[in-house]
Amino acid sequence: MLTGLLIGRPGTTEILIIAGIVVLLFGASKIPKLARSMGEAKAEFQRGLEEGEEPPEDDEDEDNVAQAGA
């Protein structure tokens, strides 16, 4: 008795079917543009992650200290 779906890595046949569907949906001339825009989006996402790793600057704390001393 099969208790669940057996989902693993896609095989060669599945990849070819997916590639064929992509060609039908977007057309062969649009695929390079689509791949380029996906690459640019990935690069932008990576830059955003790198910027997010920097510690935030606490300008508010310095303002609060200056106001408390005045």
DAURLIN-V395693 format. One record per residue. N is the residue number from 1. RES is the residue in one small letter. PSI is psi as a letter, one per 40 degrees, with the letter a starting at -180 (999 if undefined). OMEGA is omega in whole degrees, -180 to 180 (* if undefined). BURIAL is b if it has 24 or more other C-alpha atoms within 12 Angstrom, else e. Layout:
n->N res->RES psi->PSI omega->OMEGA burial->BURIAL
n->N res->RES psi->PSI omega->OMEGA burial->BURIAL
This chain:
n->1 res->m psi->h omega->-179 burial->e
n->2 res->l psi->h omega->-175 burial->e
n->3 res->t psi->e omega->-179 burial->e
n->4 res->g psi->i omega->178 burial->e
n->5 res->l psi->h omega->177 burial->e
n->6 res->l psi->g omega->-177 burial->e
n->7 res->i psi->h omega->179 burial->e
n->8 res->g psi->a omega->177 burial->e
n->9 res->r psi->i omega->178 burial->e
n->10 res->p psi->i omega->179 burial->e
n->11 res->g psi->a omega->-178 burial->e
n->12 res->t psi->d omega->-179 burial->e
n->13 res->t psi->d omega->-180 burial->e
n->14 res->e psi->d omega->179 burial->e
n->15 res->i psi->d omega->178 burial->e
n->16 res->l psi->d omega->178 burial->e
n->17 res->i psi->d omega->179 burial->e
n->18 res->i psi->d omega->179 burial->e
n->19 res->a psi->d omega->177 burial->e
n->20 res->g psi->d omega->178 burial->e
n->21 res->i psi->d omega->179 burial->e
n->22 res->v psi->d omega->178 burial->e
n->23 res->v psi->d omega->178 burial->e
n->24 res->l psi->d omega->-178 burial->e
n->25 res->l psi->d omega->-172 burial->e
n->26 res->f psi->d omega->-176 burial->e
n->27 res->g psi->i omega->-175 burial->e
n->28 res->a psi->d omega->-178 burial->e
n->29 res->s psi->d omega->-178 burial->e
n->30 res->k psi->e omega->-175 burial->e
n->31 res->i psi->d omega->177 burial->e
n->32 res->p psi->d omega->178 burial->e
n->33 res->k psi->d omega->179 burial->e
n->34 res->l psi->d omega->179 burial->e
n->35 res->a psi->d omega->179 burial->e
n->36 res->r psi->d omega->-180 burial->e
n->37 res->s psi->d omega->176 burial->e
n->38 res->m psi->d omega->177 burial->e
n->39 res->g psi->d omega->177 burial->e
n->40 res->e psi->d omega->179 burial->e
n->41 res->a psi->d omega->178 burial->e
n->42 res->k psi->d omega->179 burial->e
n->43 res->a psi->d omega->178 burial->e
n->44 res->e psi->d omega->177 burial->e
n->45 res->f psi->d omega->179 burial->e
n->46 res->q psi->d omega->177 burial->e
n->47 res->r psi->d omega->178 burial->e
n->48 res->g psi->d omega->178 burial->e
n->49 res->l psi->d omega->180 burial->e
n->50 res->e psi->d omega->178 burial->e
n->51 res->e psi->d omega->-180 burial->e
n->52 res->g psi->e omega->-179 burial->e
n->53 res->e psi->e omega->179 burial->e
n->54 res->e psi->i omega->180 burial->e
n->55 res->p psi->i omega->-180 burial->e
n->56 res->p psi->i omega->178 burial->e
n->57 res->e psi->h omega->-177 burial->e
n->58 res->d psi->g omega->177 burial->e
n->59 res->d psi->d omega->-178 burial->e
n->60 res->e psi->d omega->-180 burial->e
n->61 res->d psi->d omega->179 burial->e
n->62 res->e psi->d omega->178 burial->e
n->63 res->d psi->d omega->-180 burial->e
n->64 res->n psi->d omega->179 burial->e
n->65 res->v psi->d omega->-180 burial->e
n->66 res->a psi->d omega->180 burial->e
n->67 res->q psi->d omega->-179 burial->e
n->68 res->a psi->d omega->-179 burial->e
n->69 res->g psi->e omega->-177 burial->e
n->70 res->a psi->999 omega->* burial->e
